[in-house]
Amino acid sequence: MARTVAIGIQDFENLIQNKYFYIDKTSFISEWWESGDSVTLITRPRRFGKTLNMSMVERFFSVDFAGQGMLFHGLSIWEDEKYRKIQGTYPVISLSFANVKEKDYASTRKKICQMLKELYTNHSFLFESPALKEGDKEFFRRVSIDMDDVDAAMALHYLSKFLFLYYGKKVIILLDEYDTPMQEAYVNGFWDELVGFTRNMFNAAFKTNPWLERGIMTGITRISKESIFSDLNNLEVVTTTSDKYATSFGFVEEEVFEALEECGLADKKEQVKKWYDGFIFGGHRDIYNPWSILNFLDKGKFTTYWAPEDYHLQVAGSRQMSASSHLAPCFRENTSSNSLVGTLLREGNRKIKEKFEVLLQGESIRTPIDEQIVYNKLDGNERAVWSLLLTSGYLKVLSCETYQDVPEGIQPKYELALTNLEVKLMFGNMIRDWFSEAEADYNDFIKALLVGDIKAMNAYMNRVALGIFSYFDTGKNPSGEEPERFYHGFVLGLMVELQDRYYITSNRESGFGRYDVILEPKNPKNNDAILIEFKVHDPEDETTLKDTVKKAQQQIEEKHYAAALEAKGIPKECIRSYGFAFEGKKVLIG
């Protein structure tokens, strides 16, 4: 009989006691313990079982669960007598920053201090212990929501000491989703303030802590060492490109196929593989997102389970936000690593959007990456954008160079592709949302383009540009690239909306001056081929937008862009060409 598939449960005890569907990942406990690493940072995409595994580790080691080894009966860790003996024998400090999503530094600091205060409240029995001296008790009393920075930074440090004095054993510290407040700090403009506060707390808890036995931190990104880990030279970092713990987070293919058989869905294996396979951790391929698989097992429906809701654009609210923030447009989306990725792509430069076109076509790109995310250098940094996409799970590494493969001083390149069909469709939803404020006009423009109604194309395109042109701005100092950002985004929109009818390619040769697009029909009998040349009005050379349109049309003719289509057997009379002239938010098509 198939086990009940319960969605969203992150508490290990709840999952096991209720005999809900669970894939045994307890081997992570022994693998981590045998490594001997002092402090381990593990980065994985969202909803990959990080929180559940941290709950599992806490239940295994914590003295609060002494004598409760029955939770692990029948699981791989319980087969080893060595581990049966150490279950429930360590004091454990466990906390999560997953819900620290405040919009300013003061609120974030207060939220963290509140969590530290709750930890002390939960350990109030320590206050009565004769092992604590009066000075220790005085610190205990000072821990509050309003404590100063020094006491807040030392709170985990001293709680470790108090637990050691009480139990006579060093502590294990578990910090889940450590980077959530850092992402919010970057998005909302208080990065520098939070970096100093966090660095001091992490240093006191994980570096200069003589009462620490081991520590684990989890998150989505590896924040640069210079930002918050500058003093942690004892940190073992495990990223998506590491072999360590590669199968401990996420489901491997054998586990997925066994689950499908248990749930009577064995005939869906190939479709499940197409939709949800594709994650690669280190050298381990065919890893699946647990959230997607559990939802499919529960519902039996192929759709984008992973993160589409995180790309919902709060467009109405965004028009009311102040542009004074260093990253104001990020307020247009839910603040998370996913919405941050969407914002960086939408407002990214020409090279970023060009490479994203390639990815949407199902091809791969080659680029250097740096797994250490430097948040305050994300803006316009192409390498950082691809790194964030990789660590967030939206890209996978197909191959990579080593430093031995490239000349000295040259950064090795990674071959990257979209992870799977679910991710591709998710990005399609995201791009559609870019045009959501002008959705009706955008859809009508697409219809007019397909039938060749130039008058309607002009009317609808101008409404689209007026409605969302500024949405592709970065919200900071104008760089002169706003029109280009808009029509690069427009091309991505065409790729999403017309992918069933057309193969869409672009030459991508120009910076500001031109950007031609070819729409090759998949069924030439039913659809014309379409050539589009974009040009921004140059008042020095062109008197009116009509002159700009004429120059675009001349370029199509002079450079014989139709040759590629004619070579494929498409007759000249079935090839339509258009010049798109831009002047600010005004557009003329001819």
Salt bridges, closest charged atoms under 4 A:
ASP11 OD1 - ARG59 NH2 2.39
GLU13 OE1 - ARG59 NE 3.96
GLU34 OE2 - LYS82 NZ 2.52
ASP37 OD2 - LYS244 NZ 2.61
GLU58 OE1 - ARG59 NH1 3.12
GLU81 OE2 - LYS85 NZ 3.67
GLU102 OE2 - LYS111 NZ 3.10
GLU134 OE2 - ARG141 NH1 3.09
ASP136 OD1 - LYS161 NZ 2.99
GLU138 OE1 - ARG141 NH1 3.32
ASP149 OD1 - ARG109 NE 2.64
ASP151 OD2 - ARG142 NE 2.83
GLU177 OE2 - LYS50 NZ 3.74
GLU184 OE1 - LYS103 NZ 3.81
GLU236 OE2 - LYS244 NZ 3.21
GLU253 OE1 - LYS273 NZ 2.68
GLU255 OE1 - LYS25 NZ 2.96
GLU261 OE2 - LYS269 NZ 2.72
GLU262 OE1 - ARG3 NH2 2.95
ASP277 OD2 - LYS273 NZ 2.80
ASP286 OD1 - LYS273 NZ 3.15
ASP298 OD2 - LYS299 NZ 3.28
GLU309 OE2 - ARG47 NH1 3.27
ASP310 OD2 - ARG46 NH1 3.21
GLU333 OE2 - ARG346 NH1 2.77
GLU347 OE2 - ARG332 NH1 3.81
GLU347 OE2 - ARG346 NH2 3.01
GLU354 OE2 - ARG350 NH1 3.37
GLU357 OE1 - ARG508 NE 3.14
ASP379 OD2 - LYS476 NZ 2.65
GLU382 OE2 - LYS355 NZ 2.73
GLU401 OE2 - ARG366 NH2 3.20
GLU437 OE2 - ARG319 NH2 3.35
ASP441 OD1 - ARG463 NH1 3.35
GLU481 OE1 - ARG485 NH2 3.64
GLU482 OE2 - ARG485 NH1 3.37
GLU484 OE2 - ARG350 NE 3.29
GLU484 OE2 - HIS488 NE2 3.31
GLU497 OE2 - ARG432 NE 3.12
GLU509 OE1 - ARG514 NH1 3.25
ASP516 OD1 - ARG514 NH2 2.27
GLU520 OE1 - LYS568 NZ 2.86
ASP528 OD2 - ARG576 NE 3.11
GLU533 OE2 - ARG514 NE 3.45
GLU542 OE1 - HIS537 ND1 3.49
GLU542 OE2 - LYS551 NZ 3.35
GLU566 OE1 - HIS560 NE2 3.60
